[in-house]
Amino acid sequence: MRPMATLSAVVELLKPITWFAPMWAYGCGVISAAPSGTDRWSAALTGAILAGPLVCGTSQALNDWFDRDVDAINEPGRPIPSGRIPGRWGLYIAAIGATLSLIFASALGPAVWSAAVCGLVLGWAYSAPPFRLKRNGILSTIVCAACYEGLPWFTGAAAITGAIPSGKIILLCVLFSAGAQGIMTLNDFKAIEGDRRLGLISLPVLIGTRNAALLACIAMAASQIAAIAALMTWGRPVHAGLIAILVAVQFFLMPRLLADPVGRAPWYNATGTTLFVLGMLAAALAVRSLF
């Protein structure tokens, strides 16, 4: 009998901690599109499972399978390079996750199903040959940001309304996806050595750690400032002011990050990113109040 992966190794492969970002964005989508008294909360719950454990979990399994050589250098204790998920089980788990994702998405309507297909295709293109978009430092962060923030937000709004979201919601999806590119750039700092040795040109490798950290800060701040401008235009100064306060705190934290980008990237992902996603919630509440 061929060896099989243990449940604990599978859970580790799917990385539950990474589900928070798309589930949060999905929740923002639900909030931004849900009028008072909505009765579609079962769709909201199903979609949260779709965004986190299914689509995100599938993408994590795909990434670890196609990144197993890199992980053998950077993080040899991970489930696949350590052998705790043997043979081709990493790929099988990703295939099962993709199938379940499409089944769940089909229950939420064509707009959600299309978004799920888009997310799975981008997840495959990011990790797998022949595309392997993660080799390109710019494309990789754009794709990740879209999959973690913009696409789940769109999906949440589509799930709760049963239709394509409004132009205001789509604009916020785009803006916060652009800002999340900075978050994804900071996430690349943990794999610099392995990326260099295997030719994966992440932004920290391509332009240097300080420049990459500076670019991440600019992307995050610029997107939030653009969201503030949009909310002011839509007559939501209170929500815009809340985001402005969050951005001001981020500006206070940024010099500490830039003084030691490699050492403090995880710290800023825990602090600056938290402020960023709170701004997403404020923007979602602002748009909801327009209904």
C-alpha positions as CSV (number, residue, x, y, z in Angstrom):
1,M,0.0,0.0,0.0
2,R,1.3,3.4,-0.9
3,P,1.9,5.8,2.0
4,M,-0.8,8.5,2.4
5,A,-0.7,12.0,3.9
6,T,-1.8,12.4,7.5
7,L,-4.6,14.8,8.4
8,S,-2.3,17.1,10.4
9,A,0.1,17.3,7.4
10,V,-2.9,18.1,5.0
11,V,-4.1,20.9,7.3
12,E,-0.5,22.3,7.5
13,L,-0.3,22.1,3.6
14,L,-3.6,24.1,3.2
15,K,-2.3,26.8,5.6
16,P,-5.4,27.9,7.5
17,I,-3.7,31.1,8.6
18,T,-3.7,32.3,5.0
19,W,-7.4,31.9,4.7
20,F,-8.0,34.9,6.8
21,A,-7.2,37.4,4.0
22,P,-9.6,36.1,1.4
23,M,-12.3,35.4,3.9
24,W,-12.0,38.9,5.3
25,A,-12.2,40.4,1.8
26,Y,-15.2,38.2,1.1
27,G,-16.8,39.5,4.2
28,C,-16.2,43.0,3.1
29,G,-17.9,42.1,-0.2
30,V,-20.9,40.8,1.6
31,I,-21.1,43.9,3.9
32,S,-20.6,46.3,1.0
33,A,-23.5,44.8,-1.1
34,A,-25.9,43.6,1.6
35,P,-28.9,45.9,2.1
36,S,-30.7,45.9,5.4
37,G,-32.8,42.9,6.1
38,T,-31.1,40.7,3.6
39,D,-31.9,37.0,3.8
40,R,-29.0,35.6,1.9
41,W,-26.7,34.8,4.8
42,S,-26.6,31.1,3.9
43,A,-24.9,32.2,0.7
44,A,-22.5,34.3,2.7
45,L,-21.5,31.4,4.9
46,T,-21.1,29.0,1.9
47,G,-19.0,31.7,0.1
48,A,-16.7,32.2,3.1
49,I,-15.9,28.4,3.0
50,L,-15.3,28.8,-0.8
51,A,-13.0,31.8,-0.4
52,G,-10.9,30.4,2.5
53,P,-10.6,26.6,2.9
54,L,-11.4,25.7,-0.7
55,V,-10.0,28.2,-3.2
56,C,-7.3,29.6,-1.0
57,G,-6.4,26.2,0.4
58,T,-6.3,24.7,-3.1
59,S,-3.9,27.5,-4.2
60,Q,-1.7,26.9,-1.2
61,A,-1.5,23.1,-2.0
62,L,-0.7,23.9,-5.7
63,N,2.0,26.4,-4.7
64,D,3.7,24.0,-2.3
65,W,3.6,21.2,-4.8
66,F,5.3,23.2,-7.6
67,D,7.5,25.0,-5.1
68,R,8.8,21.8,-3.4
69,D,12.4,22.4,-4.7
70,V,12.4,26.0,-3.4
71,D,10.9,24.9,-0.1
72,A,13.6,22.2,0.3
73,I,16.1,25.1,0.6
74,N,14.0,27.8,2.4
75,E,11.7,25.6,4.6
76,P,12.6,21.9,4.4
77,G,10.3,21.1,7.3
78,R,7.2,21.8,5.2
79,P,4.9,18.8,4.6
80,I,6.0,18.0,1.0
81,P,9.8,18.4,1.2
82,S,9.8,16.7,4.6
83,G,8.0,13.7,3.2
84,R,5.0,14.0,5.5
85,I,2.9,14.3,2.4
86,P,4.4,11.6,0.2
87,G,4.4,10.9,-3.5
88,R,2.0,13.0,-5.6
89,W,-0.5,13.5,-2.8
90,G,0.2,17.3,-2.8
91,L,-1.1,17.4,-6.4
92,Y,-4.0,15.1,-5.6
93,I,-5.1,17.3,-2.7
94,A,-5.1,20.4,-4.9
95,A,-7.2,18.6,-7.5
96,I,-9.8,17.6,-4.9
97,G,-9.9,21.1,-3.6
98,A,-10.4,22.6,-7.0
99,T,-13.3,20.2,-7.7
100,L,-15.0,21.0,-4.4
101,S,-14.5,24.7,-5.1
102,L,-16.4,24.5,-8.3
103,I,-19.2,22.5,-6.7
104,F,-19.6,25.1,-3.9
105,A,-19.4,28.0,-6.4
106,S,-22.1,26.5,-8.7
107,A,-24.6,26.8,-5.8
108,L,-24.0,30.5,-5.6
109,G,-24.8,31.5,-9.1
110,P,-22.9,32.2,-12.4
111,A,-21.1,35.3,-11.2
112,V,-19.6,33.5,-8.2
113,W,-18.8,30.4,-10.2
114,S,-17.0,32.6,-12.8
115,A,-15.0,34.3,-10.0
116,A,-14.1,30.9,-8.5
117,V,-12.9,29.7,-11.9
118,C,-10.8,32.9,-12.3
119,G,-9.3,32.4,-8.9
120,L,-8.4,28.8,-9.5
121,V,-6.9,29.6,-13.0
122,L,-4.8,32.4,-11.5
123,G,-3.7,30.1,-8.7
124,W,-2.5,27.5,-11.2
125,A,-0.8,30.1,-13.4
126,Y,0.9,31.6,-10.4
127,S,2.5,28.4,-9.3
128,A,2.7,26.0,-12.2
129,P,4.6,25.7,-15.5
130,P,4.5,26.8,-18.2
131,F,3.3,30.2,-16.8
132,R,4.8,30.1,-13.3
133,L,3.9,33.8,-12.8
134,K,5.7,33.9,-9.5
135,R,9.0,34.1,-11.4
136,N,8.0,37.6,-12.3
137,G,8.2,39.9,-9.3
138,I,5.6,42.3,-10.6
139,L,3.1,39.9,-12.1
140,S,3.3,37.6,-9.1
141,T,2.3,40.3,-6.6
142,I,-0.5,41.6,-8.8
143,V,-2.0,38.1,-9.1
144,C,-1.7,37.3,-5.4
145,A,-3.2,40.7,-4.4
146,A,-6.1,40.1,-6.8
147,C,-6.8,36.6,-5.5
148,Y,-6.5,37.6,-1.8
149,E,-8.4,40.9,-1.8
150,G,-10.2,42.0,-4.9
151,L,-11.6,38.8,-6.3
152,P,-13.0,37.6,-2.9
153,W,-14.5,41.0,-2.3
154,F,-16.2,40.8,-5.7
155,T,-17.3,37.2,-5.0
156,G,-18.8,38.2,-1.6
157,A,-20.8,41.0,-3.2
158,A,-22.0,38.8,-6.0
159,A,-23.0,36.0,-3.6
160,I,-25.1,38.3,-1.5
161,T,-26.9,40.0,-4.4
162,G,-26.9,37.2,-7.0
163,A,-25.6,39.7,-9.6
164,I,-22.5,41.5,-10.7
165,P,-21.6,44.2,-8.1
166,S,-22.0,47.9,-8.6
167,G,-19.3,50.1,-10.1
168,K,-18.5,51.6,-6.7
169,I,-17.8,48.1,-5.2
170,I,-15.7,47.1,-8.2
171,L,-13.6,50.3,-7.8
172,L,-12.9,49.4,-4.2
173,C,-12.0,45.9,-5.2
174,V,-9.4,47.3,-7.7
175,L,-8.0,49.9,-5.2
176,F,-7.5,47.5,-2.3
177,S,-6.1,44.8,-4.7
178,A,-3.5,47.4,-5.8
179,G,-2.7,48.1,-2.2
180,A,-2.4,44.4,-1.3
181,Q,0.4,44.2,-3.9
182,G,2.5,45.8,-1.2
183,I,1.5,43.1,1.3
184,M,2.4,40.4,-1.1
185,T,5.8,42.0,-1.7
186,L,6.5,42.0,2.0
187,N,5.5,38.4,2.1
188,D,8.3,37.6,-0.4
189,F,11.0,38.7,2.1
190,K,10.9,35.3,3.8
191,A,12.1,33.4,0.8
192,I,14.8,35.7,-0.6
193,E,17.7,33.2,-0.4
194,G,15.9,30.3,-2.0
195,D,14.5,32.7,-4.7
196,R,18.0,33.9,-5.6
197,R,19.4,30.4,-5.8
198,L,16.6,29.0,-8.0
199,G,16.1,32.1,-10.2
200,L,12.7,33.3,-8.9
201,I,12.9,37.0,-9.4
202,S,10.8,38.4,-6.6
203,L,10.8,42.1,-6.1
204,P,13.2,42.0,-3.1
205,V,15.6,40.0,-5.3
206,L,15.1,42.2,-8.3
207,I,15.3,45.7,-6.8
208,G,16.8,45.1,-3.3
209,T,15.1,44.8,0.0
210,R,14.9,48.4,1.0
211,N,13.5,49.5,-2.4
212,A,11.0,46.6,-2.3
213,A,9.9,47.6,1.1
214,L,9.5,51.2,0.1
215,L,7.5,50.2,-3.0
216,A,5.3,48.1,-0.7
217,C,4.6,51.1,1.6
218,I,3.8,53.3,-1.4
219,A,1.4,50.8,-2.9
220,M,-0.5,50.3,0.4
221,A,-0.7,54.0,1.2
222,A,-1.6,55.2,-2.4
223,S,-4.5,52.7,-2.7
224,Q,-6.0,53.8,0.6
225,I,-5.6,57.5,-0.2
226,A,-7.4,56.8,-3.5
227,A,-10.2,55.1,-1.5
228,I,-10.4,58.1,0.8
229,A,-10.8,60.4,-2.2
230,A,-13.6,58.1,-3.6
231,L,-15.5,58.0,-0.3
232,M,-15.3,61.8,-0.1
233,T,-16.7,62.1,-3.6
234,W,-19.5,59.8,-2.6
235,G,-20.4,61.9,0.4
236,R,-19.0,59.6,3.1
237,P,-16.5,61.9,5.1
238,V,-16.8,59.9,8.3
239,H,-15.7,56.6,6.8
240,A,-13.0,58.5,4.8
241,G,-11.8,60.1,8.0
242,L,-11.5,56.7,9.7
243,I,-9.3,55.3,6.8
244,A,-7.2,58.5,7.0
245,I,-6.5,57.9,10.6
246,L,-5.4,54.3,9.8
247,V,-3.2,55.5,7.0
248,A,-1.6,58.1,9.4
249,V,-0.7,55.3,11.8
250,Q,0.9,53.3,9.0
251,F,3.0,56.3,8.0
252,F,4.2,56.4,11.6
253,L,5.2,52.7,11.4
254,M,6.8,52.7,8.0
255,P,10.2,54.2,9.0
256,R,10.8,51.3,11.4
257,L,10.1,48.9,8.6
258,L,12.5,50.7,6.2
259,A,15.3,50.7,8.7
260,D,15.4,46.8,8.6
261,P,13.2,45.5,5.8
262,V,14.2,41.8,6.1
263,G,14.0,41.7,9.9
264,R,10.8,43.7,10.2
265,A,8.7,42.6,7.2
266,P,6.8,40.0,9.4
267,W,6.3,42.7,12.0
268,Y,4.8,45.2,9.5
269,N,2.7,42.4,8.0
270,A,1.2,42.1,11.5
271,T,0.8,45.8,12.2
272,G,0.5,47.8,9.0
273,T,-1.5,45.1,7.2
274,T,-4.0,44.9,10.1
275,L,-4.6,48.7,9.7
276,F,-4.9,48.2,6.0
277,V,-7.6,45.5,6.3
278,L,-9.5,47.6,8.9
279,G,-9.6,50.3,6.2
280,M,-11.2,47.8,3.9
281,L,-14.0,47.2,6.4
282,A,-14.5,50.9,6.8
283,A,-14.8,51.3,3.0
284,A,-17.3,48.4,2.8
285,L,-19.5,49.9,5.5
286,A,-19.4,53.2,3.6
287,V,-20.6,51.7,0.4
288,R,-23.3,49.7,2.1
289,S,-24.7,52.9,3.6
290,L,-25.2,54.2,0.0
291,F,-28.0,51.6,-0.6
